[in-house]
Amino acid sequence: MQFEDLDLNYDVLDALDDMHFIECTPIQEQAIPPLLEGRDLIGVAQTGTGKTAAYLLPVLSQLRDGGFPHDAINCVIMAPTRELAQQIDQAMQGFAYYLDGISSVSVYGGNDGIRYEQEKRALQLGADVVIATPGRLISHLSLGNVNLSRVSFFILDEADRMLDMGFSEDIMQIASFLPKQRQTIMFSATMPDKIVELARTILTDPVEVKIALNKPAEGIRQSAFVCYEAQKLKIVEYLFSQRKPERVIVFVGKKVHTKDVAISLKRKGYNAEAMHSDLLQEQRDDVMYRFKTGQIDILVATDIVARGIDIDDIQLVINYDVPQDEEDYVHRIGRTARAGKDGRAVTLISEKDQPLFADIERFLEKEVTKEPVPESLGAAPAYTGRGPSSRNGHKRRKGHHKSNGKKKPSNAPTPQISQASGAEQVKKKKPKHHKKKHTNHSSKLEDNSISAS
């Protein structure tokens, strides 16, 4: 289906046309029509399937059609991390290119007092769309900086991640400030029981849209080392001795280990930096910028980088710790082998993580090649798919999501939308009604958003 087949506002379609976005992804095709009808919706789809556009486009279209107050906050979008909030804000600016008068503000922690005052001013003036992390919005609510009594759209992006990060009570507290008559939209990569329960609590007769989880790209050469925990760092050094490390991401399970691994690699002379939630926003932006521009060779990170952050040309992904589920594995190694290129993903499997990796192999429907641990590192454990202790009580989150293998246009301001395939149907072009360029996205605040680098 093409975007022109949807009942979107012409100004929104003009922006999509200028970005050369023609074809809808499956999640957009299935989610946008019921959202334009005002239905509540829960969408199950992984990052990269176009879910940001799936909720932003119908909301912006309805705001443009009118009937909403100009002096109130009309839409609240919740995101688990500052990085995702920034990315949503960037997408918002692209889609709202011709929507003069529709303002937005991104609200997240880790900033200085000047930024906080800018957020406060925009919230008090009633920015049309507020993109926020839960903790920061709670802070503004507790100080009386924001009035959510006239909100018409409440959106939770990566809801499962927010619950994993302990934001359940914050979400319910924020929802208590909202009017009961509203449209609520929830997107999640998985559907564990806690998401089902949250949906029952805050959604009304929702439409449910599920997109199956895709397998990793064929261009990714996957392998693994079965090893003891103490051998992991030496195996990373062994990998770097085979090929000079450039554009490498090392994923670890906990932020404290992120710091330890980065420090150890630095001591060995490698150009590595850590990326984790303890860094100030300015520090995180700086690390990400230097990595993207090639000033840093190795980024040691938690899963905060795996979801929702667009980093191209990654040559090697190392899972220093086995991810907790199939979705995280796909998200992690999906940083490499983009745009038809080849890439490599290596996972280090300790004894306790063998059951986790066995689950991943069952999802992949294949056995990942196990490389021999270098003899100089001593003996290594055998791979049995069972850990040293019982796995009873380990609750797996099975993935059932799939992307459509879309391609990102080089001139797009957001990575969330596909461009047209070669075979396009001949359709009557809707008339364009371009207005002056929407260069400053907020008409209520001079500088109320920070776009992702």
C-alpha positions in Angstrom: 0.0 0.0 0.0 1.1 3.6 -0.7 0.8 6.5 1.7 -1.4 8.2 -0.8 -3.9 5.5 -0.4 -4.3 6.5 3.3 -6.6 9.3 4.4 -3.7 11.4 5.7 -3.7 15.2 5.6 -2.3 16.6 2.4 0.4 18.6 4.2 1.7 15.4 5.8 1.6 13.7 2.4 3.6 16.6 1.0 6.4 16.1 3.5 6.5 12.3 2.8 6.5 13.1 -0.9 9.5 15.4 -0.5 11.3 12.7 1.4 10.5 10.2 -1.4 8.6 7.9 0.9 6.0 6.1 -1.2 5.3 2.6 0.2 4.0 1.8 3.7 5.7 -0.8 5.8 3.4 -3.6 7.1 3.0 -2.0 10.6 2.1 1.4 9.0 -0.4 -0.2 6.6 -2.2 -2.0 9.4 -1.9 0.6 12.2 -2.6 4.0 10.4 -6.2 3.4 9.3 -7.6 2.4 12.7 -5.6 5.2 14.4 -7.1 7.7 11.9 -10.5 6.4 13.0 -9.7 7.2 16.6 -9.3 3.6 17.9 -6.9 2.6 20.7 -4.2 0.3 19.4 -1.5 -2.0 20.7 1.2 -2.7 18.1 3.8 -5.5 18.5 6.7 -4.8 16.2 10.5 -4.6 16.5 12.6 -1.5 16.0 13.2 -0.7 12.4 9.7 -1.7 11.1 8.5 1.9 10.8 6.5 2.1 14.0 7.5 5.7 14.8 5.8 6.8 11.6 2.9 4.4 12.3 1.8 6.5 15.2 3.2 10.0 14.3 1.6 10.3 10.9 -2.0 9.7 12.0 -1.6 11.9 15.1 -0.1 14.8 13.1 -2.7 14.4 10.4 -5.5 14.7 13.0 -3.9 17.7 14.6 -3.6 19.4 11.2 -7.2 18.7 10.4 -8.0 20.8 13.5 -10.5 20.7 16.3 -7.8 20.7 19.1 -7.0 23.5 21.5 -4.1 25.7 20.5 -3.1 26.6 24.1 -2.9 23.0 25.5 -0.8 19.9 25.2 -2.6 17.6 22.8 -0.3 14.6 22.6 2.1 12.9 25.0 4.6 10.4 23.7 6.6 8.3 26.3 10.0 6.8 25.5 12.2 4.7 27.7 15.5 6.5 26.9 16.8 10.0 26.0 18.2 8.7 22.8 14.8 7.3 21.6 13.1 10.6 22.7 15.6 12.5 20.6 15.1 10.2 17.6 11.3 10.5 17.8 11.7 14.3 17.9 13.9 14.2 14.8 11.2 12.1 13.0 8.6 14.6 14.2 10.4 17.5 12.6 10.6 15.7 9.2 7.0 14.6 9.1 5.7 18.1 10.3 7.8 20.0 7.8 4.7 21.8 6.4 2.7 21.9 9.6 3.2 25.5 10.7 1.8 26.2 14.1 2.1 22.6 15.4 4.8 22.7 18.1 6.7 20.0 20.0 9.1 19.7 22.9 11.4 16.8 23.9 11.7 16.3 27.7 14.4 14.1 29.2 16.9 14.2 32.0 20.6 14.7 32.1 20.6 18.3 31.1 21.6 21.6 32.6 19.3 24.2 34.2 18.9 26.2 31.0 17.5 23.2 29.2 15.1 22.5 32.1 13.8 26.1 32.0 13.3 25.7 28.2 11.3 22.5 28.8 9.3 24.2 31.5 8.4 27.2 29.3 7.3 25.0 26.4 5.2 22.8 28.6 3.5 25.8 30.3 2.8 27.4 26.9 1.1 24.1 25.8 3.4 22.5 23.1 1.1 20.4 20.9 3.3 17.3 21.2 5.4 16.4 24.2 8.0 13.6 23.8 9.3 12.6 27.2 11.0 10.0 29.3 8.9 9.0 32.3 11.2 10.3 35.1 11.6 13.8 33.6 7.9 14.2 33.0 7.1 13.1 36.5 9.5 15.8 37.7 7.7 18.5 35.8 4.3 17.2 37.0 5.4 17.2 40.6 6.4 20.9 40.3 3.3 21.9 38.5 5.0 22.8 35.3 2.6 20.9 33.0 -1.1 20.5 32.6 -2.2 17.2 30.9 -5.9 17.6 31.4 -6.7 18.2 27.8 -4.4 15.6 26.2 -6.1 13.8 23.3 -3.3 11.3 22.4 -1.2 9.2 24.8 1.5 7.1 23.2 3.8 4.5 24.8 6.8 3.6 22.5 8.8 0.5 23.5 6.5 -0.2 26.4 8.2 -3.5 27.2 11.5 -1.7 27.6 9.9 0.9 29.9 8.5 -1.8 32.1 11.9 -3.6 32.2 13.5 -0.4 33.3 11.1 -0.1 36.2 8.8 2.7 34.9 5.5 0.9 35.5 4.4 3.1 38.4 5.6 6.3 36.6 3.5 5.4 33.6 0.4 4.8 35.8 1.0 8.0 37.6 1.3 10.0 34.4 -1.9 8.3 33.1 -3.7 9.5 36.2 -3.2 13.1 35.1 -4.8 12.4 31.7 -8.5 12.7 30.7 -10.3 9.4 30.5 -11.6 10.3 27.0 -8.4 10.1 24.9 -6.8 7.9 22.2 -4.1 5.6 23.7 -1.5 3.9 21.5 1.0 1.4 22.7 3.9 -0.2 20.8 6.0 -3.0 22.2 8.6 -5.4 20.7 7.2 -8.2 22.9 3.9 -9.2 24.6 4.8 -10.5 28.1 2.0 -10.7 30.7 2.9 -7.4 32.2 2.3 -5.7 28.9 -1.0 -7.4 28.5 -2.0 -6.2 32.0 -0.9 -2.7 31.2 -2.9 -2.7 28.0 -6.0 -3.8 29.9 -5.5 -1.0 32.3 -5.0 2.0 30.1 -6.4 1.0 26.6 -10.1 0.8 25.7 -11.2 -1.9 23.2 -7.9 -1.7 21.3 -7.1 -2.9 17.9 -4.2 -5.3 18.0 -1.5 -5.3 15.3 1.4 -7.8 15.3 4.3 -8.0 12.9 6.5 -11.1 13.1 10.1 -10.8 14.2 12.5 -11.1 11.3 15.5 -13.3 11.3 19.0 -11.6 11.1 20.1 -10.4 7.7 21.8 -13.0 5.6 24.9 -10.8 5.3 25.7 -11.3 8.9 28.4 -13.9 9.6 27.4 -15.3 13.0 29.7 -17.3 15.2 30.3 -17.9 18.9 33.0 -18.9 21.4 32.0 -21.2 24.3 34.2 -20.0 27.1 34.7 -19.3 30.8 33.9 -15.8 32.0 37.6 -15.1 32.7 38.5 -15.9 29.1 36.2 -13.3 27.5 38.5 -10.3 27.5 41.3 -12.4 26.0 39.0 -13.6 23.2 38.1 -10.0 22.4 41.8 -9.2 22.1 42.3 -12.3 19.9 39.5 -11.1 17.6 41.2 -7.7 17.4 44.5 -9.3 16.6 43.0 -10.9 13.5 41.7 -7.6 12.2 42.3 -4.0 13.3 39.1 -3.0 15.2 37.2 -0.3 13.4 33.5 0.4 13.7 33.0 -2.2 16.5 30.3 -2.4 19.1 30.8 -4.6 22.2 27.5 -5.3 23.9 27.5 -6.1 27.7 24.6 -6.9 30.0 25.2 -4.4 32.8 26.5 -0.9 32.8 29.1 -1.6 35.5 30.6 -4.2 33.2 30.5 -1.7 30.4 32.8 0.6 32.3 35.1 -2.3 33.3 35.4 -3.7 29.7 36.1 -0.2 28.3 38.8 0.5 30.8 40.4 -2.8 30.2 40.5 -2.3 26.5 41.9 1.2 26.9 44.7 -0.1 29.0 45.5 -2.5 26.2 45.9 0.4 23.9 42.6 0.2 22.0 40.6 3.3 21.1 37.4 2.4 23.1 34.8 4.3 25.0 31.8 3.2 27.2 28.2 4.2 26.5 25.8 3.8 29.5 23.1 5.5 31.4 25.4 7.0 34.1 26.9 9.4 31.6 25.5 12.9 31.4 23.5 13.7 28.3 26.3 15.9 27.0 28.8 13.1 27.5 26.6 10.5 25.7 26.0 12.8 22.8 29.8 13.4 22.5 30.6 9.7 22.7 28.0 8.8 20.0 29.2 11.6 17.8 32.8 10.6 18.0 31.9 7.0 17.3 29.8 7.9 14.3 32.5 10.1 12.9 35.2 7.5 13.3 37.1 9.1 16.2 36.3 6.1 18.4 36.9 2.6 17.1 35.2 0.5 19.7 31.9 1.4 21.5 31.3 -0.7 24.6 27.6 -0.4 25.4 24.5 -1.8 27.0 21.3 -2.5 25.1 20.5 1.2 25.1 22.4 1.4 21.8 20.7 -1.7 20.3 17.2 -0.3 20.1 16.1 2.8 18.3 19.5 4.2 17.5 20.6 4.4 13.8 24.3 3.6 13.4 25.5 2.5 10.0 28.6 0.8 8.7 29.3 -1.3 11.8 31.8 -4.0 10.8 31.7 -6.2 13.9 29.3 -6.7 16.8 30.5 -8.6 19.8 28.0 -9.9 22.4 30.3 -9.9 25.4 27.3 -11.2 27.3 24.5 -13.3 25.7 21.4 -11.2 25.4 18.4 -12.1 27.5 16.1 -13.0 24.6 15.8 -13.4 20.9 14.6 -9.9 20.2 17.7 -8.3 21.9 19.9 -10.7 19.9 18.3 -9.6 16.6 18.5 -5.9 17.6 22.1 -6.1 18.6 23.6 -7.9 15.6 21.3 -6.0 13.3 23.6 -3.0 13.8 25.9 -4.7 11.2 25.4 -5.8 7.6 23.0 -3.0 6.7 22.1 -1.8 3.2 23.2 -5.1 1.7 26.7 -5.0 3.2 28.4 -7.9 5.0 29.1 -7.9 8.7 30.2 -10.1 11.5 28.6 -10.9 14.9 30.4 -12.9 17.6 28.9 -14.1 20.8 30.8 -15.1 23.9 28.9 -17.9 25.7 29.8 -18.5 29.4 28.6 -21.6 31.2 25.6 -19.8 32.8 24.5 -18.3 29.5 24.3 -21.5 27.5 20.6 -22.0 28.0 20.0 -18.4 26.8 22.0 -19.0 23.6 20.2 -22.3 23.0 16.9 -20.4 23.0 18.4 -18.0 20.4 19.5 -20.9 18.2 16.1 -22.5 18.3 14.6 -19.1 17.2 17.2 -18.9 14.4 16.4 -22.5 13.5 20.1 -23.2 13.0 23.2 -23.9 15.0 25.6 -21.0 15.2 29.2 -21.9 14.4 31.3 -22.4 17.5 34.8 -21.2 17.1 37.6 -22.9 19.1 39.0 -20.9 22.0 42.7 -20.2 21.3 44.9 -22.9 22.9 46.9 -20.2 24.7 43.9 -19.4 26.8 43.6 -23.0 28.2 40.7 -25.4 28.3 37.1 -24.2 27.6 33.8 -25.7 28.6 31.8 -27.9 26.3 28.6 -26.6 24.7 25.6 -28.5 26.0 22.9 -25.9 25.8 22.4 -26.3 29.6 23.8 -24.1 32.3 25.6 -25.1 35.5 22.4 -24.6 37.5 18.7 -25.2 36.8 17.0 -22.7 34.5 13.6 -23.1 36.2 11.8 -19.8 36.5 13.6 -18.3 33.6 10.8 -16.7 31.6 11.6 -16.3 27.9 10.0 -13.6 25.8 9.4 -15.2 22.4 9.6 -12.9 19.4 7.0 -12.9 16.7 7.9 -9.8 14.8 9.1 -9.2 11.3 10.2 -6.3 9.2 9.7 -6.0 5.5 13.3 -5.5 4.6 12.9 -1.9 3.7 15.6 0.4 2.4 16.3 3.8 4.0 16.6 6.7 1.6 19.9 8.6 1.9 18.1 12.0 2.2 15.6 11.0 4.9 15.7 12.8 8.2 14.5 9.7 10.0 15.3 6.0 9.5 11.7 4.8 10.3 10.1 4.8 6.9 10.6 2.8 3.8 10.9 4.1 0.3 9.0 2.7 -2.8 10.0 -0.5 -4.4 10.7 -0.6 -8.2 7.2 -1.6 -9.2 4.9 1.2 -8.3 1.2 1.3 -9.3 0.2 4.3 -11.5 -2.0 6.4 -9.3 -3.5 9.9 -9.5 -1.2 12.2 -7.7 -2.8 14.2 -4.9 -2.3 17.9 -5.2 0.5 19.4 -3.3 -0.2 22.5 -1.1 3.3 23.4 0.1 3.5 26.1 2.6 6.6 28.0 3.7 9.4 25.8 5.0 8.9 24.7 8.6 12.5 25.4 9.6 11.8 25.9 13.3 9.6 23.1 14.6 8.4 24.9 17.7 6.5 28.1 17.3 6.3 28.4 21.1 9.9 28.1 22.1 13.1 29.2 20.3 15.1 26.1 21.0 13.0 23.3 22.5 14.4 20.2 20.9 17.7 18.5 20.4 17.9 16.3 17.4 19.8 13.1 17.4 23.3 13.3 16.1 
